[in-house]
Amino acid sequence: MPIVVTLDVMLARRKMRSKELAARIGISEQNLSLLKSGKVKGVRFATIEKICQVLDCQPGDILAYRRGDGGS
């Protein structure tokens, strides 16, 4: 899929663990893990908004478009 989730990079920059982020945005650690690995079919804008609020970042800091990664 050409949309790549780069949430791990931002978590490292903010020195925050996935467990803490999941708790602060109100989703399970399992769902956050699926999001980080790119194994979700969709994500709510409200979830992206909460992530950006907690990590003080923009959506483009946690999502990237990679041309040619054409898997399904």
Contact map, one row per residue, 1 for C-alpha under 8 A:
111100000000000000000000000000000000000000000000000000000000000000001111
111100000000000000000000000000000000000000000000000000000000000011111110
111110000000000000000000000000000000000000000000000000000000001111000000
111111000000000000000000000000000000010000000000000000000000001111000000
001111100000000000000000000000000011110000000000000000000000011100000000
000111111100000000000000000000000001000000000000000000000000111100000000
000011111110000000000000000000000001000000000000000000000000111000000000
000001111111000000000000000000000001000000000000000000000000000000000000
000001111111100000000000000000000000000000000000000000000000010000000000
000001111111110000000000000000000000000000000000000000100000110000000000
000000111111111111000000000000000000000000000000000000100000000000000000
000000011111111110000000000000000000000000000000000000000000000000000000
000000001111111100000000000000000000000000000000000000000000000000000000
000000000111111100000000000000000000000000000000000000100000000000000000
000000000011111110000000000000000000000000000000000000000000000000000000
000000000011111111011000000000000000000000000000000000000000000000000000
000000000011001111111000000000000000000000000000000000000000000000000000
000000000010000111111100000010011000000000000000000000000000000000000000
000000000000000011111110000010000000000000000000000000000000000000000000
000000000000000111111111000000000000000000000000000000000000000000000000
000000000000000111111111100000000000000000000000001001000000000000000000
000000000000000001111111111110010000000000000000000000000000000000000000
000000000000000000111111111110000000000000000000000000000000000000000000
000000000000000000011111110000000000000000000000000001000000000000000000
000000000000000000001111111000000000000000000010011001000000000000000000
000000000000000000000111111100000000000000000000000000000000000000000000
000000000000000000000110111110110000000000000000000000000000000000000000
000000000000000000000110011111110000000000000000000000000000000000000000
000000000000000001100110001111111000000000000000000000000000000000000000
000000000000000000000000000111111100000000000000000000000000000000000000
000000000000000000000000001111111110000000000000000000000000000000000000
000000000000000001000100001111111111000000000000000000000000000000000000
000000000000000001000000000011111111100000000000000000000000000000000000
000000000000000000000000000001111111111100000000000000000000000000000000
000010000000000000000000000000111111111100100000000000000000000000000000
000011110000000000000000000000011111111000000000000000000000000000000000
000010000000000000000000000000001111111000000000000000000000000000000000
000110000000000000000000000000000111111100000000000000000000000000000000
000000000000000000000000000000000111111110000000000000000000000000000000
000000000000000000000000000000000110011111100000000000000000000000000000
000000000000000000000000000000000000001111100000000000000000000000000000
000000000000000000000000000000000000000111110000000000000000000000000000
000000000000000000000000000000000010000111111011000000000000000000000000
000000000000000000000000000000000000000001111111000000000000000000000000
000000000000000000000000000000000000000000111111100000000000000000000000
000000000000000000000000000000000000000000011111110000000000000000000000
000000000000000000000000100000000000000000111111111000000000000000000000
000000000000000000000000000000000000000000111111111100000010000000000000
000000000000000000000000000000000000000000001111111110000010000000000000
000000000000000000000000100000000000000000000111111111000000000000000000
000000000000000000001000100000000000000000000011111111100000000000000000
000000000000000000000000000000000000000000000001111111111110000000000000
000000000000000000000000000000000000000000000000111111111000000000000000
000000000000000000001001100000000000000000000000011111110000000000000000
000000000110010000000000000000000000000000000000001111111000000000000000
000000000000000000000000000000000000000000000000000111111100000000000000
000000000000000000000000000000000000000000000000000110111110100000000000
000000000000000000000000000000000000000000000000000100011111110000000000
000000000000000000000000000000000000000000000001100100001111111000000000
000000000000000000000000000000000000000000000000000000000111111100000000
000001100100000000000000000000000000000000000000000000001111111100000000
000011101100000000000000000000000000000000000000000000000111111100000000
001111100000000000000000000000000000000000000000000000000011111110000000
001111000000000000000000000000000000000000000000000000000001111111000000
011100000000000000000000000000000000000000000000000000000000001111100000
011100000000000000000000000000000000000000000000000000000000000111111000
010000000000000000000000000000000000000000000000000000000000000011111100
010000000000000000000000000000000000000000000000000000000000000001111100
110000000000000000000000000000000000000000000000000000000000000001111110
110000000000000000000000000000000000000000000000000000000000000000111111
110000000000000000000000000000000000000000000000000000000000000000001111
100000000000000000000000000000000000000000000000000000000000000000000111
